[in-house]
Amino acid sequence: MDLFKLPSDTVYASTLAIISGVYSILMGYVPGMPIKAFTIFLGIVVILHGILLLFPLKKINFSSRDSGFLMVLYGVLMLSDQLFSQLTSSMMVGWDLGMISLSLLMLVSGRLMLMKTDM
């Protein structure tokens, strides 16, 4: 695999997905806190999407629009998870600003990818 042969938006989207996925997994398992299975599962799915962008399978061909849609979906799910955590937490834990920042970045990036037309 040669990263220089891939479109720059694909490398960017893949990097963002992998970093967001790793962060989700790390925040889903914090020692001394209850394990957040949904956050960990979402992190694994996002990492797999990022890897598939870098190492595309012959049967799966992600266009920028497909990846953009998935990024918007992941961003919405990450924000929803934060909101759900706030509404159901009895410990009044503060907002995870890192997760919120990554999810907003995914929303904006996904929206930009949705606007792009593949050639």
QUILIN-V31385 format. One record per backbone hydrogen bond with DSSP energy under -1.0 kcal/mol. NH is the residue of the N-H (numbers start at 1). CO is the residue of the C=O. E is the energy in kcal/mol with one decimal. If there is no record, write none. Layout:
BEGIN
nh	co	e
NH	CO	E
NH	CO	E
END
This chain:
BEGIN
nh	co	e
5	2	-1.6
11	7	-1.8
12	8	-2.5
13	9	-2.5
14	10	-2.4
15	11	-2.5
16	12	-2.6
17	13	-2.5
18	14	-2.7
19	15	-2.6
20	16	-2.5
21	17	-2.5
22	18	-2.5
23	19	-2.3
24	20	-2.3
25	21	-2.4
26	22	-2.6
27	23	-2.5
28	24	-1.7
29	25	-1.2
33	30	-2.3
36	28	-2.6
40	36	-2.0
41	37	-2.8
42	38	-2.8
43	39	-2.1
44	40	-2.1
45	41	-2.3
46	42	-2.5
47	43	-2.3
48	44	-2.4
49	45	-2.1
50	46	-2.3
51	47	-2.4
52	48	-2.5
53	49	-1.6
54	50	-1.3
55	51	-2.9
67	63	-2.4
68	64	-2.5
69	65	-2.5
70	66	-2.2
71	67	-2.6
72	68	-2.3
73	69	-2.4
74	70	-2.9
75	71	-2.6
76	72	-2.5
77	73	-2.6
78	74	-2.7
79	75	-2.3
80	76	-2.6
81	77	-2.4
82	78	-1.9
83	79	-2.4
84	80	-3.1
85	81	-2.5
86	82	-2.0
87	83	-2.3
88	84	-2.0
89	85	-1.2
97	95	-1.2
100	96	-2.3
101	97	-2.5
102	98	-2.4
103	99	-2.4
104	100	-2.4
105	101	-2.3
106	102	-2.3
107	103	-2.2
108	104	-2.5
109	105	-2.7
110	106	-2.7
111	107	-2.2
112	108	-2.3
113	109	-2.2
114	110	-2.0
115	111	-1.5
END
